[in-house]
Amino acid sequence: MELHPGADIEHVGTDQLFHWIVALPDFVDDPALANEGILNGILRDWYEEVGSR
């Protein structure tokens, strides 16, 4: 993630990811809509992106 370049994806959990997402300057959605499935999907995509570099 651009705002957390030193983050070790192996140690980022859904709670941490949730806090990072809702703290984004352009975040305008309802935080209550976030669920573990969505957050795990984001982590999976992030992991795949990092792994392909």
Protein Blocks (a to p, Z undefined) as FASTA:
>chain_A
ZZlmmbcfklccfklmmmmmmmpmklcbdfklpcfklmmmmmmmmmmmmmmZZ
